[in-house]
Amino acid sequence: MTLAPTQTGTAIGTRYAEQQSGTTANTASASSDYEMFLRMLTVQMQNQDPLNPIDSADYAVQLATFSGVEQAVRTNQLLESLQSQFGLLGMAQLAGWVGQEARAAAPVYVDGTPVTLSPDPASAADRAVLVVRDAQDRVLSREDLPVSTAPYNWAGTDATGAALPRGSYTLTLESYFADTLLDSRPVEYYAQILEARGGVDGTRLVLRGGIEVPASSVTALRMH
């Protein structure tokens, strides 16, 4: 490698910083990069202009630049390691959830088995209506429910009382007072947890029927 005599004193440090930008090397790679940095610095010293030698202060700047980048690389390594450990810890804790029933507001999988709903009508409501929609957002039924937060076993039927085809549906609860709509909100329900998956967006739970929900959206758990 030959460096032009006019190359500035901070060239090596700057080039190294550019190579390391946006990357996190492992320990072996960091050691190799350090040796490369020293070789580049030695070549720079050997090829400097004798009539215009590089100032010693520039070498100090290069060393400081290299040290700062190395520190950033090692910090990133540490943060990634901690993130991985925290992720494993969270997954280990969530493993105990598998097999239990989680309560969350999500699409409901219907397969002929009654679904335990947890309605939450508005406090001033005198009427509560369960609205069932299919995947195309078509209203399939409107069913009056007790104005109560007590669990409600929904049979999974349409407006005629016939069983809905197997699949996922969206449930909302409309709250009325004297025929005036006060509120419309998703209905929470209980479903068995089949799997816990980690990902870039956090841990997600797979419920019966393949319905996925963020673990953070679960508001209650109970034994299956």
N, C-alpha and C positions, 0 to 999 in steps of 0.2 A: 504494500500500500504506500503510495507517495502523496504527500500533502503539499499543496502549493505554499511557497514561502510566505505569501501574503495572507494566509489564513489567520483569522483573529484568534486570540487566546481563548475565547469562550466557545470556539467551534466544536470541540470534542464534547464538552458538557452539553451543549445545545443539541448536537446530533444524538447523543445518548438519550436525552430527555424525549426527543421526538420518537425514538424507537420504542421507548417504554410507555409512551402515552396511551392510555386506554387498555393496557394489558396488566395482568397479574401473573408474574412468573413464580415458579416454585423455588425452593431453596437451592437446588442444584443449578437451575437456570440463572438465578441471581449471582451465584459464584462464578459461573461461566461468563456472564456479562461483565463482572468486575474485572476478570482477567482481560477481556476484550478492551475494556476501557483503558487499562494500563498499557496495553500494546499500542492502542491508538495514540495515547499521550506520549509514549516513547518515540513513536514514528514522527509525531509532530515536532518533538524537541530536536530530533535528528535532522529534520528537513526545514528548520526555521532559517530565515535569512540572517546570516552572521552580521550583516550591517544593520539589521533592524530586528534584533532578537525580541522574543515575546517577553513581556514584563512578567516578573514573578507573581505579581498580584493577579494576573490573568489565570495563572495556574491554580491559585487559591480559589478563584471564582469557579473554575472547572471542577475542582474537588468538592466545593460546596454544592454545586449543581448536582453532581453525581450522588453525593450523600443524601441530598433532599429527595431525589427521585427514588433511591434505594429505600429510604424510610417510607415513602408513600407506597411503594410496592409491598413492603412487609406489612404495612398497616392494612392494605387491602386483603392480603392473605389472611391476616388475623380476623378481620371482619367476616370474610367468607367462611372461615372455619367456625366462628361463633354462630353465624346464621345457620350453617348446616347442623350444628349441635342443637340449637334451639328448635329447628325443624324436626329433628329426630325425637326430641323430648316431647314436642306437641303431638307428633304421630303416636308415640307410645301412650300418651294419656288418652288420645282419642280411640285407641284400639279397644279400650274398655267400653266404648259406646256401641261398638258393633254388636248387633243382636238385640239392643234395646230399641225402644220407640222414641223418636224425636218429634217434637212439635214445632212446626214452621209454616210460614205462609208460602206455598209453592203449588205448582200444578198437581192435581190429584190423579193417581193412577187407579182406574176402575177395572175390576175383574170379577165382579159379582159378590165381593166381600164387603160388608158394611164398613164405612170409614168413620172414625171418631172425630168429629169436628169440635173446635173450640171457638164458638161464635163470641163476638165482642161488640154488641150493638151500642149505639150512642146512648149516653146516660138519660137523655130526655125522650128517647124513642118510645112509642106505644105500639109499634109494629116492626117486625124484622123479616126481610125476604131474602132467601138464598137464591142467587142467580147462577145458573150453570151454563157455561159456554164451551164449545168444542175448540179444536185447534185452529179453526178458521174464524174464531170469535163470533160464531153464531149462537144466539141464545136458544138453549134447548129446553130450559124449564125455569119457572119461578115458583119457589115453594116457601110458604109462610113457616117461620120457625118461632118457637117461644122467645119472648123478649127476655133473654137470660144469658148469663155467661156459663151456664152449666153445660157439660159435654153433651153433644147431640150425635146420635148414630144415624148417619145418612146412608140410605140404601143404594144410592147410585142409580137413580131412575130418571126418566125424562118426564115431560109434562103429562103424559098419559099414564104414568106409573110403570111403564115398561122398563126393563133393565137396559142400561146404556151399553153400547158395544164396548168391548175391551179397548182401553186406551187412556190417554191423559186428558184431563179437563181442568178448566179454570173456574174457581168458585169465588164469588164475591158476596158480601152481605150488605144489603141496603137497609138503612134505618130510616123510619118515617115517624113523623108526628103530625096527626090530623091530615094525612095524605100529602104532607110536605116532606120531600126528601131531605134528610139531615146529613146523611153521610153514606159513602160507599167505600168499602175497604176489602182487601183480600181476607179470606178466611183461613185461619191456622187449623191444622189438623195433625193427627198422629200417624206416623208410618214407621215401619221397621227399618233400621239402619243395616244395610248389607255390606257396606264398604266405606273406608275413609281413604281419600286420595290427597296427596300433597301436590302442589303446583305453584307456579309463579304468582298466582292470585290468592294463594293461601290454601288452607285445607278445605276440601269439599266432601260432603257426605253423599253417598249413593243410597237412596231410599228404594223401597219396594217399587218395582216397575221401571227401574232405571232412572227415576227422577233424581236430579242432582241439586243440592242446595249448599251454600257456604256454611261452614260450621258456625260462623258468627251469627247466622240468622236463626239458629235454634234457640227457642225460648224456654223449653222444658224437656225433660227426659223421664221416661218411666220404663219399668221392666216389661218385657214382652210376654 
